[in-house]
Amino acid sequence: MNKDLYEVLGVAQTASQDEIKKAYRKLSLKYHPDRQGNKSEAEKKAAAEKMAEINSAYDVLGDEKKRQTYDMGGMDFSDMGGGAGFSGGFSGGFSGGFDDMFRDFAEAMGGSGFMHEHYNAYQRSADGTTMADMQGADVQVQVPLSLDEAMSGCTKKLKYKRKESCPDCGGKGGTGFMQCPYCHGSGMVTMVKQVAPGHTIQVSKPCPHCSGKGFKFEHSCKRCGETGFITKDHEVEVRFPDGIMHGMGVTCPGHGHGARSPKGRPGDFIAVPVWQFDPKEYDMSGLPDIQKNLYIDWTDALLGCRKTVHIPGRGDQTVTVQECTGPYEEIRIPGAGARDISGRTQRQRGDFVLNVCWRTPVTLSEEQKELIKKISGK
């Protein structure tokens, strides 16, 4: 029986795109090959099939146009195994090796850009590597920074786990390539859906049994479980420049995941700073200016005073409140804010802005009232 794609991802048909994306990420983490290290071969195989099912469902529901067509009953992306739904001139009839089969299949599909890209990604050299095997994936992590650390700059040593090429199989995942019996080496399966009496459509998707590669291994690598990767602890030292903005990534080249091939290039490590601060204390709505309320007694505002305030990245500083300063007047400290990356001004940094707020007494004595009346002339 064909599975409902919404059920595969565990979301309602009315789910938003964000909800679908969150559900997909949660399931991907659960069934990812890297999370199956201590499980049996049967459990790993089941997880791999589930992962392919999740990817197929998200490929449709994560695309608004495909989702709309699916909701109208025009597509059936479920039950993609077994090759039973593979129809037309694509089931069998290929000659030559794996590369020839993939090229013939791409031409049969009209030479679509996706198919050519798919063919290039999995075109294998004599040692079994592909173009996709030569580049490692990037690692991106969020790094909490206090405002003091962000405004003054800091260095962090970050520990994380990254994938490296499996030394036992050289990143190949196994030995002895054999044609996938489900997709006949094409890497794709085609589903046929009747949309009206006498009218059908065909939709091609990567084969879930071989993850679109078109081949399987005769002997799987036990150490990496066919993934071609092992996981190791890694540490990198990241320097965050002074005034760095929230969400502005710092890239450390070559510290990302390793490539599947030992000869490949590792990806990059990207550290994304996340400011940690009390929104009741600091107002970031005017970035690159940073704003803070300065609460003083109304008598200090009228007579003038000096107050010590904490400026992130600069420590405690004394500021002067002039005589007769009105409520909500600003005291600016130039260049003490965040970096100005807008390009609209010539400033390197924004300002630190103090908004003066008067504190008034809750009650007044009769003597205080008389004095105020005398001052006001009433």
C-alpha positions as CSV (number, residue, x, y, z in Angstrom):
1,M,0.0,0.0,0.0
2,N,1.3,3.4,-0.9
3,K,2.2,5.6,2.1
4,D,0.9,9.1,2.6
5,L,3.8,11.5,2.5
6,Y,2.4,13.5,5.4
7,E,2.3,10.3,7.5
8,V,5.9,9.6,6.5
9,L,7.1,12.9,8.0
10,G,4.5,12.7,10.8
11,V,2.8,16.0,10.1
12,A,-0.7,17.1,9.3
13,Q,-1.8,18.0,5.8
14,T,-2.3,21.5,7.0
15,A,1.2,21.8,8.3
16,S,3.2,24.9,7.3
17,Q,6.5,24.7,5.4
18,D,8.4,25.5,8.5
19,E,6.7,22.6,10.4
20,I,7.5,20.3,7.5
21,K,11.1,21.3,7.5
22,K,11.4,20.9,11.3
23,A,9.9,17.4,11.1
24,Y,12.2,16.4,8.3
25,R,15.3,17.6,10.2
26,K,14.2,15.7,13.3
27,L,13.7,12.5,11.4
28,S,16.9,12.9,9.5
29,L,18.9,13.1,12.7
30,K,17.2,10.0,14.0
31,Y,17.7,7.8,11.0
32,H,21.0,9.3,9.6
33,P,23.7,6.6,9.0
34,D,26.0,8.3,11.4
35,R,23.6,7.6,14.2
36,Q,23.3,3.9,13.6
37,G,26.9,2.9,14.6
38,N,26.0,0.5,17.4
39,K,23.0,-1.1,15.8
40,S,22.7,-4.4,14.0
41,E,23.0,-4.8,10.2
42,A,19.2,-5.3,10.0
43,E,18.6,-2.2,11.9
44,K,21.0,-0.2,9.8
45,K,19.3,-1.4,6.6
46,A,15.9,-0.5,8.0
47,A,17.2,3.0,9.0
48,A,18.7,3.5,5.5
49,E,15.3,2.5,3.9
50,K,13.5,4.9,6.3
51,M,16.0,7.6,5.5
52,A,15.3,7.2,1.7
53,E,11.6,7.3,2.4
54,I,11.9,10.5,4.4
55,N,14.1,12.2,1.7
56,S,11.5,11.3,-0.9
57,A,8.7,12.7,1.1
58,Y,10.5,15.9,1.9
59,D,11.5,16.4,-1.7
60,V,7.8,16.7,-2.5
61,L,6.3,18.4,0.5
62,G,9.3,20.7,1.0
63,D,8.6,22.2,-2.5
64,E,5.4,24.2,-2.6
65,K,4.7,23.5,-6.2
66,K,5.3,19.8,-5.9
67,R,3.3,19.7,-2.7
68,Q,0.3,21.4,-4.4
69,T,0.4,18.9,-7.3
70,Y,0.6,16.0,-4.8
71,D,-2.3,17.4,-2.8
72,M,-4.4,17.5,-6.0
73,G,-3.7,13.8,-6.5
74,G,-1.3,14.3,-9.5
75,M,1.8,12.6,-8.0
76,D,2.6,9.5,-6.2
77,F,6.1,9.5,-4.7
78,S,5.5,6.8,-2.2
79,D,6.2,3.0,-2.4
80,M,9.3,3.6,-4.6
81,G,10.9,0.2,-4.1
82,G,11.1,-3.0,-6.1
83,G,11.2,-1.3,-9.5
84,A,7.6,-2.4,-10.1
85,G,6.6,1.1,-11.0
86,F,9.4,1.5,-13.4
87,S,7.8,1.7,-16.8
88,G,8.2,2.9,-20.4
89,G,11.5,2.4,-22.1
90,F,13.6,2.5,-19.0
91,S,13.2,-1.0,-17.4
92,G,16.2,-2.8,-18.8
93,G,17.4,-2.4,-22.4
94,F,20.6,-0.6,-21.3
95,S,23.9,-1.8,-22.7
96,G,27.5,-1.3,-21.6
97,G,28.7,-0.4,-18.1
98,F,27.3,1.8,-15.4
99,D,28.4,5.0,-17.0
100,D,26.8,4.1,-20.3
101,M,23.6,3.2,-18.6
102,F,23.4,6.5,-16.7
103,R,24.2,8.4,-19.9
104,D,21.6,6.5,-21.9
105,F,19.1,7.1,-19.1
106,A,19.8,10.9,-19.0
107,E,19.3,11.1,-22.8
108,A,16.1,9.1,-22.5
109,M,14.8,11.6,-20.0
110,G,15.4,14.4,-22.4
111,G,18.8,15.4,-21.2
112,S,17.4,17.3,-18.2
113,G,19.9,19.3,-16.1
114,F,19.1,17.2,-13.1
115,M,19.9,14.0,-14.8
116,H,23.2,15.3,-16.2
117,E,24.1,16.6,-12.8
118,H,23.2,13.3,-11.2
119,Y,25.3,11.5,-13.8
120,N,28.4,13.7,-13.2
121,A,28.1,13.4,-9.5
122,Y,28.2,9.6,-9.6
123,Q,30.5,9.1,-12.6
124,R,33.2,6.9,-11.1
125,S,36.8,6.8,-11.9
126,A,38.9,3.6,-12.0
127,D,39.4,3.6,-8.2
128,G,35.6,3.9,-7.6
129,T,35.6,7.6,-6.5
130,T,33.2,10.2,-7.8
131,M,33.3,14.0,-8.2
132,A,31.0,14.3,-5.2
133,D,33.5,12.2,-3.1
134,M,36.2,14.8,-3.6
135,Q,34.6,17.6,-1.5
136,G,33.7,17.4,2.1
137,A,30.6,19.1,3.6
138,D,30.8,22.2,5.7
139,V,30.2,22.2,9.4
140,Q,28.2,25.1,10.8
141,V,27.7,25.7,14.6
142,Q,26.2,28.4,16.7
143,V,28.5,29.9,19.3
144,P,27.0,31.8,22.2
145,L,28.8,35.1,22.9
146,S,28.1,37.7,25.6
147,L,27.9,41.3,24.4
148,D,31.3,42.0,26.1
149,E,32.9,39.1,24.1
150,A,31.2,40.3,20.9
151,M,32.1,44.0,21.2
152,S,35.7,43.5,22.4
153,G,36.5,40.4,20.3
154,C,37.5,37.0,21.7
155,T,39.0,33.7,20.8
156,K,37.2,30.4,21.4
157,K,38.4,26.8,21.3
158,L,35.5,24.8,19.9
159,K,35.3,21.0,20.1
160,Y,33.0,19.1,17.8
161,K,32.7,15.8,15.9
162,R,33.4,15.7,12.2
163,K,33.3,13.0,9.6
164,E,36.5,11.7,8.0
165,S,37.2,9.2,5.3
166,C,37.0,5.6,6.5
167,P,40.5,4.2,6.6
168,D,39.3,0.6,6.2
169,C,37.6,1.1,2.8
170,G,39.3,4.3,1.7
171,G,35.9,6.1,1.8
172,K,34.3,3.8,-0.8
173,G,31.9,2.1,1.6
174,G,32.7,-1.3,0.4
175,T,34.2,-3.4,-2.4
176,G,32.8,-5.0,-5.6
177,F,30.3,-2.7,-7.3
178,M,27.2,-4.4,-8.6
179,Q,24.2,-3.0,-10.5
180,C,21.3,-2.1,-8.3
181,P,18.6,-4.7,-9.1
182,Y,15.8,-2.2,-8.3
183,C,16.7,0.6,-10.7
184,H,18.7,-1.5,-13.1
185,G,21.8,0.7,-12.6
186,S,20.1,3.9,-13.6
187,G,19.9,5.3,-10.1
188,M,16.3,6.4,-10.8
189,V,12.8,4.9,-10.5
190,T,9.7,6.1,-12.3
191,M,6.3,6.1,-10.8
192,V,3.1,6.1,-12.9
193,K,0.0,7.9,-11.7
194,Q,-3.4,7.9,-13.3
195,V,-4.8,11.5,-13.0
196,A,-7.8,11.0,-15.2
197,P,-9.4,8.2,-17.3
198,G,-6.9,7.5,-20.0
199,H,-4.4,10.0,-18.7
200,T,-1.2,9.2,-16.7
201,I,1.9,11.0,-15.7
202,Q,5.4,9.7,-14.9
203,V,7.7,11.1,-12.2
204,S,11.3,10.0,-11.7
205,K,13.0,10.0,-8.4
206,P,16.4,8.7,-7.1
207,C,16.2,5.0,-6.2
208,P,15.8,4.6,-2.4
209,H,17.5,1.2,-2.4
210,C,20.9,2.6,-3.7
211,S,20.4,6.3,-2.8
212,G,20.4,7.2,-6.5
213,K,23.9,5.8,-7.1
214,G,22.8,2.9,-9.4
215,F,25.0,0.4,-7.7
216,K,25.3,-1.6,-4.5
217,F,28.3,-3.3,-2.8
218,E,29.1,-7.0,-2.9
219,H,31.0,-6.6,0.4
220,S,30.0,-3.7,2.7
221,C,32.5,-2.0,5.0
222,K,31.7,-3.0,8.5
223,R,33.5,-0.1,10.1
224,C,31.6,2.7,8.3
225,G,28.4,0.8,7.4
226,E,28.8,1.8,3.7
227,T,28.8,5.5,4.5
228,G,32.5,5.9,3.7
229,F,32.9,8.0,6.8
230,I,34.0,7.6,10.4
231,T,33.4,10.2,13.1
232,K,36.2,11.7,15.1
233,D,36.6,14.5,17.7
234,H,38.1,17.7,16.4
235,E,39.0,21.1,17.9
236,V,39.4,24.4,16.2
237,E,40.4,27.8,17.5
238,V,38.2,30.6,16.2
239,R,38.9,34.3,16.5
240,F,35.8,36.5,16.6
241,P,36.8,40.1,15.7
242,D,35.7,43.0,17.9
243,G,32.2,44.3,17.2
244,I,31.1,41.2,15.3
245,M,27.5,41.1,14.4
246,H,25.0,38.5,15.6
247,G,24.7,35.8,12.9
248,M,27.9,36.9,11.0
249,G,29.7,33.6,10.4
250,V,33.5,33.2,10.8
251,T,34.9,30.6,8.4
252,C,37.8,28.3,9.2
253,P,38.8,26.7,5.8
254,G,39.5,23.0,5.8
255,H,38.1,22.3,9.3
256,G,34.7,20.9,8.1
257,H,33.8,17.3,7.3
258,G,36.4,15.4,5.4
259,A,35.8,14.2,1.8
260,R,34.8,10.6,1.3
261,S,37.9,10.2,-0.8
262,P,41.2,10.5,1.1
263,K,42.5,12.6,-1.7
264,G,39.5,15.0,-1.5
265,R,39.3,18.5,0.0
266,P,37.7,18.9,3.5
267,G,34.8,21.3,3.9
268,D,34.9,24.5,6.0
269,F,34.0,25.1,9.6
270,I,31.6,28.1,10.0
271,A,31.2,29.5,13.5
272,V,28.1,31.7,13.8
273,P,28.0,34.0,16.8
274,V,24.8,34.2,18.8
275,W,24.6,37.2,21.1
276,Q,23.5,36.4,24.7
277,F,22.0,39.4,26.5
278,D,19.1,40.6,28.5
279,P,16.6,42.3,26.1
280,K,15.3,44.3,29.1
281,E,18.7,45.8,29.5
282,Y,19.8,46.4,26.0
283,D,17.8,47.5,22.9
284,M,19.2,46.2,19.6
285,S,16.4,47.6,17.4
286,G,18.6,50.4,16.1
287,L,21.7,48.4,15.2
288,P,24.6,49.2,14.7
289,D,23.7,51.5,17.6
290,I,23.2,49.7,21.0
291,Q,20.7,51.4,23.3
292,K,20.3,51.2,27.1
293,N,18.1,53.1,29.5
294,L,19.8,55.2,32.2
295,Y,17.5,55.6,35.2
296,I,18.2,58.7,37.4
297,D,16.3,60.7,40.0
298,W,14.5,63.7,38.6
299,T,16.5,65.9,40.9
300,D,19.8,64.6,39.4
301,A,18.3,65.3,35.9
302,L,17.6,68.9,36.9
303,L,20.8,69.6,38.8
304,G,23.2,67.4,36.7
305,C,25.2,64.5,37.9
306,R,27.8,61.8,37.0
307,K,26.9,58.2,36.6
308,T,28.9,55.0,36.1
309,V,27.5,52.7,33.4
310,H,28.7,49.4,31.9
311,I,29.5,49.6,28.1
312,P,29.9,46.1,26.5
313,G,33.4,45.6,25.4
314,R,34.7,48.7,27.2
315,G,33.8,48.0,30.8
316,D,32.5,50.6,33.3
317,Q,32.7,54.2,32.3
318,T,31.6,57.5,33.9
319,V,29.2,59.7,31.9
320,T,28.1,63.2,32.7
321,V,24.4,64.1,32.8
322,Q,24.0,67.8,32.1
323,E,21.8,70.2,34.1
324,C,18.1,70.3,33.1
325,T,18.3,67.1,31.0
326,G,14.8,66.1,29.9
327,P,13.3,62.6,30.0
328,Y,14.3,60.4,27.1
329,E,17.1,62.7,26.0
330,E,20.1,60.8,24.6
331,I,23.7,60.6,25.7
332,R,25.8,59.2,22.8
333,I,29.2,57.5,23.1
334,P,30.5,57.4,19.5
335,G,32.0,54.2,18.2
336,A,31.0,52.0,21.2
337,G,28.3,50.0,19.4
338,A,28.4,47.1,17.0
339,R,30.0,47.0,13.6
340,D,28.3,49.0,10.8
341,I,27.9,46.5,7.9
342,S,25.0,48.4,6.2
343,G,27.3,50.3,3.9
344,R,25.0,53.3,4.3
345,T,27.4,55.4,6.4
346,Q,31.2,55.9,6.7
347,R,31.1,54.7,10.3
348,Q,33.2,51.7,11.3
349,R,31.1,51.1,14.5
350,G,27.8,52.3,15.7
351,D,27.2,54.3,18.9
352,F,26.3,53.3,22.4
353,V,23.2,55.3,23.3
354,L,21.9,56.0,26.8
355,N,18.3,57.0,27.0
356,V,17.8,59.2,30.1
357,C,14.8,58.1,32.2
358,W,13.5,60.1,35.1
359,R,12.6,58.4,38.4
360,T,10.0,60.2,40.3
361,P,9.0,59.7,44.0
362,V,5.9,57.6,44.8
363,T,4.7,59.9,47.5
364,L,5.6,63.5,48.7
365,S,5.6,65.0,52.1
366,E,3.8,68.3,52.8
367,E,7.1,70.1,53.1
368,Q,8.3,68.7,49.7
369,K,5.0,69.8,48.1
370,E,5.4,73.3,49.4
371,L,9.0,73.5,48.1
372,I,7.9,72.3,44.7
373,K,5.2,74.9,44.6
374,K,7.6,77.6,45.4
375,I,10.0,76.5,42.7
376,S,7.2,76.2,40.1
377,G,5.7,79.5,41.2
378,K,2.3,78.0,42.0
